[in-house]
Amino acid sequence: MLKLRSLAFNIAFYVNLIILMIIFTPIYFVVPRRMAWFAPKTWASTSMWLHRVIAGTKVDIQGLENLPEGPCILAPKHQSFWDTFAFLPVIPDALYILKRELMWIPLFGWYVAKMRMIPINRGSRSKALREAVTKARERMRERRQLIIYPEGTRRPPGAEPAYKYGIVELYCQLDVPVVPIAHVAGLYWPRRRFLRHPGTIRARFLPPIPPGLSRAEFQDRLVRETETACDELLLEAAHSENPPPMPPTAAARLAELRGLEQI
């Protein structure tokens, strides 16, 4: 049954994307950029509806009161394709940093260009970071919310944190608050896996980290506060009525957390 529902959802997910692009494209490229957000936000919302109805996976996003008005940096954990679109409906004017090669994909690249995202050449990290800072500063004058994944690539739930330096530099250069976003979506929508597990994906917008801290203090707070919240959500998922399968990294982290509880 799990395989059948996962197959049905994966088919419906991509069919929904194709149908909405056909319907929205004639309007999307005509209306102003801010108004055009209706298209990706509708796709994100309908995708999560399909995820709930077909795969049995609900979503509970907490802490939205921590989302500042105006420009900020959002720093979600990156565990799954789910976290690339699930927050779109609640973010006023999202801004992504992405690989330049994605702009070359027909239609998708045009959609991204319309939204004035930040494509970068990741060949030279230092050059890419300077380019990202310059373009982000320009785009955020429009009071946009920059989304950056602090660990760069997707990592399984419970894995040892591996935060990159890029978000520290963006924090110092852009002088805006950073909102960490904790979740364990990788338990339900695993990376590089076909199965979609039922349950409730809980995500949490944490209190903003104010600008002006030193690099070391900011990085310490970002890692500590994000990982603490992720640990709490991992324990909640493990103790839920219908817990998802735990990958080795999550099982090992749960054993550590339960050991700490007994001390």
Wavefront OBJ file of the C-alpha trace (Angstrom):
o trace
v 0.000 0.000 0.000
v 2.828 2.403 0.856
v 4.493 1.821 -2.516
v 1.203 2.260 -4.361
v 0.369 5.518 -2.598
v 3.916 6.795 -3.122
v 3.708 5.982 -6.836
v 0.333 7.686 -7.135
v 1.599 10.792 -5.369
v 4.775 11.061 -7.450
v 2.756 10.832 -10.659
v 0.186 13.350 -9.409
v 2.948 15.709 -8.245
v 4.485 16.036 -11.708
v 1.159 16.003 -13.560
v 0.003 18.854 -11.319
v 3.187 20.795 -12.130
v 2.726 20.349 -15.881
v -0.980 21.250 -15.848
v -0.458 24.383 -13.754
v 2.419 25.554 -15.953
v 0.211 25.160 -19.034
v -2.619 27.077 -17.373
v -0.547 29.817 -15.740
v 2.153 30.501 -18.342
v 0.086 32.902 -20.531
v -0.730 35.001 -17.446
v 2.506 34.574 -15.492
v 4.762 36.340 -17.991
v 2.379 39.278 -18.466
v 1.556 40.377 -14.916
v 4.048 42.255 -12.672
v 6.602 40.140 -10.806
v 5.041 40.465 -7.329
v 1.615 39.566 -8.684
v 3.066 36.562 -10.534
v 3.794 34.841 -7.211
v 0.277 33.413 -7.412
v 1.581 30.714 -9.781
v 4.416 29.140 -7.699
v 2.444 29.631 -4.469
v -0.561 27.814 -5.956
v 1.717 25.009 -7.154
v 3.275 24.675 -3.688
v -0.112 24.660 -1.947
v -1.690 22.135 -4.324
v 1.404 19.919 -4.093
v 1.079 19.786 -0.314
v -2.650 19.087 -0.658
v -1.860 16.133 -2.943
v 0.801 15.010 -0.473
v -1.800 14.967 2.307
v -4.639 13.393 0.326
v -2.672 10.733 -1.553
v 0.360 9.984 0.638
v -1.320 10.792 3.956
v 1.332 13.357 4.941
v 0.095 16.471 6.729
v 2.053 19.667 7.360
v 2.235 21.700 10.563
v 4.285 24.896 10.244
v 4.813 26.580 13.620
v 6.313 29.912 14.668
v 5.109 32.053 11.763
v 4.949 34.974 14.186
v 8.775 34.887 14.069
v 8.807 35.857 10.387
v 9.806 39.554 10.335
v 8.148 42.119 8.131
v 10.506 43.219 5.408
v 13.904 41.848 4.388
v 15.475 38.955 6.248
v 17.400 35.741 5.672
v 15.564 32.437 6.121
v 17.835 29.508 6.974
v 15.995 26.159 6.674
v 17.470 22.730 7.206
v 17.901 21.008 3.845
v 16.855 17.366 3.947
v 14.516 16.859 1.036
v 12.954 18.355 -2.070
v 10.009 19.177 0.215
v 11.820 22.043 1.922
v 12.500 23.774 -1.405
v 8.815 24.613 -1.941
v 6.815 23.974 1.255
v 7.449 27.419 2.771
v 6.565 29.410 -0.360
v 2.896 29.982 0.562
v 3.840 31.754 3.825
v 6.799 33.802 2.533
v 5.786 37.180 1.059
v 8.523 37.568 -1.595
v 11.049 34.724 -1.548
v 14.523 35.080 -3.041
v 16.635 32.005 -3.798
v 20.318 31.585 -4.593
v 20.601 28.778 -7.131
v 22.963 27.129 -9.573
v 23.330 29.011 -12.844
v 22.741 25.788 -14.801
v 19.119 25.675 -13.604
v 18.446 28.804 -15.644
v 19.159 26.820 -18.808
v 16.186 24.463 -18.292
v 13.449 25.442 -20.779
v 10.383 27.055 -19.201
v 11.620 26.438 -15.620
v 14.534 28.792 -16.214
v 12.160 31.394 -17.642
v 9.934 31.126 -14.572
v 12.968 31.653 -12.319
v 14.189 34.608 -14.382
v 10.789 36.280 -14.033
v 11.150 36.179 -10.247
v 14.654 37.705 -10.376
v 16.366 34.993 -8.356
v 20.158 34.866 -7.924
v 21.891 32.394 -10.257
v 25.581 31.852 -9.491
v 28.475 29.945 -11.014
v 29.571 27.564 -8.265
v 32.921 26.836 -9.935
v 34.758 29.383 -7.793
v 33.329 29.523 -4.274
v 34.844 32.868 -3.301
v 33.726 34.522 -6.536
v 30.261 32.946 -6.246
v 29.912 34.234 -2.688
v 30.892 37.778 -3.670
v 28.419 37.644 -6.551
v 25.665 36.330 -4.249
v 26.258 39.112 -1.709
v 26.163 41.843 -4.360
v 22.982 40.563 -6.010
v 21.261 39.776 -2.710
v 21.909 43.320 -1.448
v 20.363 44.714 -4.636
v 17.303 42.405 -4.612
v 16.623 42.891 -0.903
v 16.076 46.582 -1.404
v 12.663 45.342 -2.556
v 12.114 43.988 1.002
v 12.502 40.365 -0.067
v 13.238 37.300 2.081
v 16.440 35.499 1.088
v 16.322 31.703 1.498
v 19.674 29.988 1.951
v 20.379 26.453 3.138
v 23.239 26.735 5.659
v 24.537 23.220 4.983
v 24.418 23.618 1.213
v 23.411 20.112 0.150
v 20.668 17.823 1.439
v 21.581 15.857 4.543
v 19.578 13.054 6.202
v 17.723 13.659 9.490
v 19.930 13.307 12.537
v 23.168 13.697 10.590
v 26.059 15.556 12.174
v 25.636 19.284 11.331
v 27.883 20.598 8.547
v 27.153 24.326 8.270
v 29.005 26.228 5.543
v 30.644 29.656 5.835
v 28.449 31.280 3.161
v 25.540 32.134 5.443
v 27.907 33.727 7.971
v 29.244 36.057 5.287
v 25.751 36.893 4.021
v 24.630 37.637 7.585
v 27.535 40.039 8.148
v 27.284 41.756 4.757
v 23.503 42.144 4.471
v 22.866 43.301 8.063
v 19.381 41.772 8.367
v 17.908 39.270 10.867
v 18.256 35.537 10.218
v 15.335 33.190 10.916
v 16.403 29.551 11.370
v 13.824 26.982 10.219
v 13.938 23.539 11.818
v 12.201 20.422 10.482
v 12.699 16.691 9.924
v 10.926 16.428 6.553
v 13.555 13.948 5.378
v 11.835 11.292 7.515
v 8.700 11.556 5.380
v 10.098 12.638 1.996
v 13.582 11.051 1.985
v 16.256 12.379 -0.329
v 16.894 10.237 -3.420
v 14.101 7.855 -2.413
v 10.812 6.990 -4.051
v 8.700 6.391 -0.925
v 6.554 9.071 0.737
v 5.724 8.152 4.323
v 2.464 9.174 6.039
v 2.387 11.266 9.188
v 2.797 14.954 10.004
v 5.791 16.991 8.885
v 6.367 19.601 11.564
v 8.480 22.638 10.754
v 9.325 25.491 13.098
v 10.296 29.101 12.330
v 12.583 30.011 15.232
v 13.020 33.489 16.768
v 15.127 35.756 14.533
v 18.827 36.136 15.241
v 19.370 39.923 15.188
v 22.030 41.542 13.000
v 25.242 42.883 14.502
v 26.648 39.792 16.213
v 30.208 38.641 15.625
v 30.755 35.881 13.083
v 31.531 33.316 15.787
v 28.561 34.268 17.975
v 26.157 34.192 15.029
v 27.353 30.807 13.797
v 27.178 29.342 17.302
v 23.600 30.550 17.788
v 22.479 29.421 14.339
v 23.822 25.889 14.753
v 22.824 25.482 18.396
v 19.275 26.818 18.071
v 18.531 25.027 14.794
v 19.907 21.670 15.900
v 18.176 21.850 19.295
v 14.818 22.420 17.599
v 15.504 19.650 15.069
v 16.274 17.262 17.932
v 12.948 18.149 19.555
v 11.085 17.543 16.289
v 12.932 14.255 15.759
v 11.833 13.048 19.201
v 8.261 14.153 18.476
v 8.250 12.205 15.204
v 9.683 9.108 16.870
v 7.017 9.233 19.611
v 4.075 9.940 17.265
v 1.234 7.464 16.753
v 2.548 6.365 13.367
v 6.311 7.074 13.412
v 8.119 7.054 10.053
v 11.059 4.695 9.440
v 14.261 6.063 10.934
v 17.346 6.182 8.694
v 20.638 5.187 10.409
v 21.562 8.817 11.122
v 18.216 9.496 12.817
v 18.326 6.240 14.801
v 21.837 7.033 16.040
v 20.854 10.577 17.035
v 17.754 9.316 18.850
v 19.918 6.903 20.837
v 22.185 9.810 21.831
v 19.238 11.997 22.860
v 17.630 9.233 24.896
v 20.955 8.567 26.571
v 21.202 12.237 27.523
v 17.668 12.140 28.964
v 18.715 9.354 31.324
v 21.744 11.220 32.697
l 1 2 3 4 5 6 7 8 9 10 11 12 13 14 15 16 17 18 19 20 21 22 23 24 25 26 27 28 29 30 31 32 33 34 35 36 37 38 39 40 41 42 43 44 45 46 47 48 49 50 51 52 53 54 55 56 57 58 59 60 61 62 63 64 65 66 67 68 69 70 71 72 73 74 75 76 77 78 79 80 81 82 83 84 85 86 87 88 89 90 91 92 93 94 95 96 97 98 99 100 101 102 103 104 105 106 107 108 109 110 111 112 113 114 115 116 117 118 119 120 121 122 123 124 125 126 127 128 129 130 131 132 133 134 135 136 137 138 139 140 141 142 143 144 145 146 147 148 149 150 151 152 153 154 155 156 157 158 159 160 161 162 163 164 165 166 167 168 169 170 171 172 173 174 175 176 177 178 179 180 181 182 183 184 185 186 187 188 189 190 191 192 193 194 195 196 197 198 199 200 201 202 203 204 205 206 207 208 209 210 211 212 213 214 215 216 217 218 219 220 221 222 223 224 225 226 227 228 229 230 231 232 233 234 235 236 237 238 239 240 241 242 243 244 245 246 247 248 249 250 251 252 253 254 255 256 257 258 259 260 261 262 263
